[in-house]
């Protein structure tokens, strides 16, 4: 599982001085869709892990 932050709505895949990794994510989301991207990167799993460790 990798840590990812979804890009803002309306983000562009190419920008001056922008993060190349962010541009790749924007292009990937446009290609496969947000729902498929969230499943691919397992977005939303961190809160489950944090709840588990806070319960310990």
QUIDASUL-V36387 format. One record per residue. RES is the residue in one letter. OMEGA is omega in degrees with one decimal (999 if undefined). Layout:
BEGIN
<<RES OMEGA> <RES OMEGA>>
END
This chain:
BEGIN
<<X 178.6> <X 179.1> <X 179.8> <X 173.5> <X -179.5> <X 178.5> <X 178.4> <X 175.0> <X 179.8> <X 178.3> <X 179.4> <X -178.0> <X 178.4> <X 177.3> <X 178.7> <X 176.6> <X -179.2> <X -179.8> <X -180.0> <X 179.0> <X 177.5> <X 177.4> <X 177.5> <X 179.9> <X 179.0> <X 179.0> <X 179.4> <X 179.1> <X 178.9> <X -177.2> <X -172.6> <X -179.3> <X -175.2> <X -178.7> <X 179.1> <X 178.4> <X 179.2> <X 177.1> <X -178.0> <X -177.5> <X -179.4> <X 179.0> <X 178.4> <X -179.8> <X -175.0> <X -177.7> <X 178.0> <X 178.8> <X -179.9> <X 176.5> <X 178.9> <X -177.5> <X 177.3> <X 178.9> <X -179.3> <X 999>>
END
